[in-house]
Amino acid sequence: MSTSVSAGAITQFVDVGGENIAYRSLGAASAPPVVLTQRFRGTMDHWDPELLDDLASERRVIVFDSPGIGASGGTARDSIPAMADAAAGFMAALGIARYDVLGWSMGGGVAQWLALKHPESVRKLVLAGCGPGAVPDAPKAPAKVWQVAGKDVNDDEDFLYLFYPETGEARAAGLASLRRLDRRLLASRSVVGVDAVKAQQAAIAAYASGADSALPHLSEITAPTLAANGIHDVMVSSYEAYVLAQRIPNAYLVLYPHSGHAFHFQHAHLFGRHVREFLR
């Protein structure tokens, strides 16, 4: 695209139960809009603008920082279901009763619990690079994954390891995405604080151990669902996307070649087209 819609989107705030929540709304007017729920240690500035621009070509796209994250005030939630309730409260504060949800990684768990706890609000669901939690026969992530993801500060090499396969093509795509992210991040310096990281780690642990897993409840999800992942994801095995598609009653599965956890940034326009077609 010749111009970036996401680059011109201004940050706005809405009060949600005394917590000042930061968000941006961009793109074509659509009813319902699509709201994006973010990964571990991610803020709204960590969405690749190329993907946002593609989605916004025909959808209203809403990105936001959860309570206690990034530019938002309040207290970070320490469970995935509580994060889902916070997202539902945010959308209600905007006066939006019905919406589509696209969740990535931890945000995919949030999206599943949104659909489970607030089925009247979620029309369609896109689950990217995530699983339902506590899948007993799923391949485990290498120990290096959480060693890298848990660093105080991650550099380009860390993100390339976590999000992209170790090929020249994927590395080039990953670096290009990181430089696109710099357009916002160099100005905002947006990070997730130490206390919020600890809350998210506790939430992920409960989700993965089974305490807050969505796995036993997948058959209850009524929203049509698109499950997607990169075939070489080292963080969340693509097998878990298959489990989502197998157990959610009306679900589709798409796996992207030569890509990993950030497949949707590496294949931004292809994934964007698939999402737009699905949401139509």
C-alpha positions in Angstrom: 0.0 0.0 0.0 1.3 3.5 -0.8 0.2 5.0 2.5 0.0 3.6 6.0 -3.3 3.9 7.7 -1.9 2.5 10.9 0.8 5.1 11.0 -1.8 7.9 11.2 -4.0 6.3 13.8 -4.0 8.4 17.0 -3.9 7.0 20.5 -7.2 7.5 22.4 -8.3 6.6 25.9 -11.5 5.3 27.5 -12.3 4.9 31.1 -13.2 1.3 32.0 -14.2 0.9 35.6 -11.6 3.5 36.7 -8.8 2.2 34.5 -7.7 4.4 31.6 -7.3 2.1 28.6 -5.3 3.2 25.6 -6.4 2.2 22.1 -6.4 3.0 18.4 -9.1 2.6 15.9 -8.2 2.5 12.2 -9.5 1.5 8.8 -12.8 1.4 7.0 -16.1 1.5 8.9 -17.4 -2.0 9.4 -19.9 -3.5 11.6 -18.8 -5.4 13.5 -15.2 -4.3 13.9 -12.3 -6.7 14.6 -10.4 -6.3 17.9 -6.9 -7.6 18.3 -5.6 -9.3 21.5 -1.8 -9.3 21.9 1.0 -11.7 22.9 3.1 -12.0 26.0 5.0 -8.8 26.6 3.3 -7.2 23.6 1.7 -3.8 23.4 -0.4 -2.2 20.6 2.8 -0.9 19.2 4.0 -4.5 18.6 1.5 -5.2 15.8 3.2 -5.1 12.4 1.7 -2.1 10.5 1.8 -4.1 7.2 -0.8 -6.5 8.7 -2.8 -3.7 10.3 -2.9 -1.8 7.0 -4.1 -4.9 5.1 -6.9 -5.7 7.6 -7.9 -2.0 7.7 -8.3 -1.9 3.9 -11.9 -3.2 4.4 -12.3 -3.6 8.2 -12.5 -1.3 11.2 -9.5 -2.5 13.3 -9.2 -1.8 17.0 -5.9 -2.4 18.9 -5.5 -1.7 22.6 -3.3 -2.1 25.6 -4.8 -4.2 28.3 -5.0 -2.8 31.9 -1.5 -2.3 33.3 0.1 -2.8 29.9 1.9 -0.2 27.7 0.1 3.1 27.7 -2.9 1.8 29.7 -3.4 2.5 33.4 -4.8 0.0 35.9 -3.6 -3.4 37.1 -2.4 -6.2 34.8 -4.5 -9.3 35.1 -2.9 -12.5 36.2 -5.2 -15.0 34.5 -6.2 -15.5 30.9 -10.0 -15.5 31.7 -9.6 -12.3 33.6 -7.8 -10.7 30.6 -10.8 -11.8 28.5 -13.2 -10.1 30.9 -11.0 -6.9 30.7 -11.2 -7.0 26.9 -14.9 -7.4 27.0 -15.2 -4.5 29.4 -13.1 -2.4 27.1 -15.3 -3.1 24.1 -18.4 -2.4 26.2 -17.0 0.9 27.2 -16.6 1.8 23.5 -20.3 1.0 23.1 -19.6 -2.0 20.8 -21.8 -5.0 21.6 -20.8 -7.3 18.7 -17.3 -7.8 17.3 -14.8 -10.2 15.7 -11.6 -11.1 17.6 -8.1 -11.8 16.3 -5.8 -13.1 19.0 -2.1 -13.9 18.7 -0.2 -16.3 21.1 -1.3 -15.4 24.7 -3.9 -13.2 23.0 -5.2 -16.2 21.3 -6.0 -17.7 24.7 -7.7 -14.4 25.6 -9.7 -14.7 22.4 -10.8 -18.2 23.2 -12.0 -17.2 26.7 -13.7 -14.1 25.3 -15.7 -16.4 23.0 -16.5 -18.8 25.9 -17.4 -16.2 28.5 -19.0 -13.6 26.2 -20.5 -15.6 23.3 -23.1 -13.0 22.7 -20.4 -10.5 21.8 -18.0 -12.5 19.7 -19.2 -13.1 16.1 -16.1 -14.7 14.6 -12.8 -15.8 16.0 -9.2 -15.8 14.5 -6.6 -17.7 16.5 -3.1 -17.1 15.5 0.0 -18.9 16.8 -1.8 -20.3 19.9 -3.2 -23.4 21.5 -6.0 -24.1 24.0 -3.5 -24.8 26.9 -2.6 -28.1 28.5 -2.7 -30.3 25.3 -1.2 -33.5 26.7 0.4 -34.9 23.5 1.6 -31.6 22.0 5.3 -31.2 21.3 6.9 -29.1 24.0 8.8 -25.8 23.2 12.6 -26.1 23.6 13.9 -24.9 26.9 15.7 -22.1 25.1 12.4 -20.5 24.2 11.5 -19.4 27.7 15.1 -18.6 28.4 15.0 -16.1 25.6 11.5 -14.9 26.1 12.2 -14.3 29.7 15.1 -11.9 29.2 14.7 -8.4 30.6 15.3 -7.0 27.2 15.0 -8.8 23.8 17.1 -7.8 20.8 16.7 -8.6 17.1 18.4 -11.9 17.4 16.0 -13.0 20.2 12.9 -12.1 18.2 14.3 -13.8 15.1 14.9 -17.0 17.1 11.4 -16.9 18.8 9.3 -15.8 15.8 11.0 -17.0 12.6 12.7 -20.2 11.2 16.4 -20.2 10.8 16.5 -19.6 7.0 17.7 -16.7 5.0 14.2 -16.0 3.6 12.6 -16.0 7.0 15.4 -14.0 8.6 15.1 -11.3 5.9 11.3 -11.2 6.4 11.8 -11.0 10.2 14.2 -8.1 10.0 11.9 -6.2 7.6 9.0 -6.7 10.1 11.2 -5.5 13.0 12.1 -2.3 11.1 8.4 -1.7 10.4 7.7 -2.1 14.1 10.4 0.5 14.8 8.1 3.2 13.2 6.1 3.3 16.4 8.4 1.8 19.0 11.4 4.2 18.5 9.1 7.0 19.5 6.9 5.3 22.1 9.5 3.0 23.7 6.5 1.0 24.7 7.3 -1.9 27.0 5.5 -4.2 29.5 6.6 -3.4 33.0 8.1 -6.0 35.4 5.0 -6.4 37.5 2.9 -6.9 34.4 5.3 -9.4 33.0 5.1 -11.4 36.2 1.3 -11.3 36.0 1.3 -12.5 32.5 3.8 -15.3 33.3 1.4 -16.5 36.1 -1.5 -16.3 33.6 0.4 -18.4 31.0 1.5 -20.9 33.6 -2.1 -21.5 34.8 -3.3 -21.7 31.2 -0.6 -24.2 30.2 -0.9 -26.3 33.3 -4.6 -26.9 32.9 -6.1 -24.7 35.6 -7.3 -22.1 33.1 -7.0 -24.2 29.9 -9.7 -23.7 27.3 -9.1 -27.3 26.0 -12.1 -28.9 27.9 -14.4 -26.2 26.7 -13.6 -25.9 23.0 -16.7 -27.7 21.9 -18.7 -24.9 23.6 -17.3 -22.2 21.3 -20.1 -21.2 18.9 -18.3 -18.6 16.9 -16.9 -19.7 13.5 -13.2 -19.9 13.9 -10.0 -19.7 11.8 -7.0 -21.3 13.5 -3.7 -20.5 11.9 0.0 -20.9 12.5 3.4 -21.1 10.9 4.4 -24.7 10.3 7.8 -24.2 12.1 6.6 -22.4 15.2 9.1 -23.1 18.1 7.0 -21.4 20.7 3.6 -23.0 20.1 3.6 -26.2 18.0 1.4 -26.0 14.9 -0.2 -29.3 16.2 -2.0 -27.1 18.8 -3.7 -25.2 15.9 -4.8 -28.6 14.6 -6.3 -29.4 18.0 -8.2 -26.1 18.0 -9.6 -26.8 14.5 -10.4 -30.4 15.4 -12.4 -29.6 18.6 -14.1 -26.2 17.9 -17.3 -27.2 16.1 -17.1 -24.7 13.1 -13.4 -24.2 12.6 -11.0 -23.9 9.7 -7.2 -24.5 9.8 -4.5 -22.8 7.8 -0.7 -23.5 8.2 1.8 -21.2 6.5 5.0 -22.6 5.0 8.6 -21.5 5.8 7.4 -19.5 8.8 7.0 -19.6 12.6 5.3 -17.8 15.5 5.2 -14.5 13.5 3.9 -16.1 10.3 1.2 -13.4 10.2 3.9 -10.7 9.9 6.1 -12.7 7.5 3.0 -13.4 5.3 1.1 -10.3 6.2 -0.8 -9.8 3.0 -1.6 -13.4 2.5 -2.8 -13.9 6.0 -4.6 -10.6 5.9 -6.4 -11.7 2.8 -7.4 -15.0 4.4 -8.6 -13.2 7.5 -10.6 -10.7 5.5 -12.2 -13.4 3.4 -13.1 -15.4 6.5 -14.6 -12.4 8.3 -16.8 -11.6 5.3 
